């Protein structure tokens, strides 16, 4: 960020994970962060953003409403907007995850990543809940639905992937208590 951008602060729109990463980075570099979230945002994710010093601005019932408000605040105040999917520096940073996987295991033939903004593209809700159960039972890992979507997709594609070296990115453990209760009920627990 330029000195002027640092002085004005940063802003992002998020339902949680992106907002947490922006809040963390802003705190790390001493920059004021504002995160616009829809009114129904996960309380745990909101609390995490606030704990990292971000000002959380609730606006609208859905993500698109929050995004429009965020863009209006950028125009009004000149904040540096950190877009979750159209920010070259952010994309370059996130890409290091794949680079690290390939450095650790150069023989990987397939890498499956979760799609946080559209996890339904990776599997049905039932498949994602089953993946969350497997992660809890076998890896002792709590993953939110979007984070477990990559495992659900790998399971769905298991026949096509058989015999291949597959890397699976499982990210995001921000399942709310209500989501966890649903997953445990699904598992019969």
Secondary structure, DSSP 8 states (H G I E B T S, - for coil): --HHHHHH-EEEE-SSHHHHHHHHHHHHHT--EEEEE-TT--HHHHHHHHHTT-EEEE--SSHHHHHHHHHHHHHHH--EE--SSS-HHHHHHHHHHHHHHHHH-TT--EEE---GGGGGGT--HHHHHHHHHHHHHHH-----HHHHHHHHHHHHTHHHHTTS-EEE--------HHHHHHHHHHHT-
